[in-house]
Every structure is written in C-alpha cells, then in structure tokens.
Amino acid sequence: MDIDLRWIRVSNTILGVEAALVASVHIQIRKQDLEIRELKRKLMVAEERVLGKAELSNKIKLILNELQDNMVLKITEAEENMELRLMNIELRIQELNDHLNPPAQEDPEEVLEIEEEVDVEDN
C-alpha cells in the first residue's frame, strides 16, 4: 500500500499518520480507478478484436459458401457439357460406322430370283 508521506510532517504524529493513511486511501482508490480504467480499455480492445474476428469469420464463411455454390454450378455445367459432347461423339461414331459399313442394299436381280422361287413353289 502506498502511503502519502507528505502528511507525516504534521507536528502531531498520530494525526500525521492518520492523515497519511487517509491520503493513501485516496491514492489507492485513484490507482485502482486507473487499473479499472486500464482493464476496461483492455476489455474493450479485446471485445473489438473478438467482434472483428467474428465479423471476419462470418465474411470468410460467406465467401466459402459462395465459392462452394460456384463450384457446384461449374461442376453441373461441366457435366452437362460432357454429356452433350458424349452425345455428339456417339452420333459421329454412328455416322462413321454407317459410312464405312453401309446397310446392305437389296440387289434387284436377287429380289426377282426370290420372287420367282416363291412363285414356282406356290404352283
């Protein structure tokens, strides 16, 4: 405990000590007030930091959600594009197969021969 020694010089030692003690109480109260103010200031700074971090955390969450939504959208678009490409490739393969292996066309003479055979059997 800090004692205000200015009061010790009083001629009556008891009064001087009492006055010093009373004055030191005031000094102690002032010191405690300063400590309380400092604690309040530190609490306010800490609270601001926590709020800032919470706000930053919320912003980060929003950004991450937006990125996730964008990625889902891009993946969906990519899947749709891949399906279209696959369909186009399948069509081109079919066209190439048709070109390389055209469907068998009936030979008109062969058709006549078959018809003649059927006519002969019927008779």
Secondary structure, 3 states (H helix, E strand, C coil): CCCCHHHHHCCCHHHHHHHHHHHHHHHHHHHHHHHHHHHHHHHHHHHHHHHHHHHHHHHHHHHHHHHHHHHHHHHHHHHHHHHHHHHHHHHHHHHHHHHHCCCCCCCHHHHHHHHHHHHHHHC
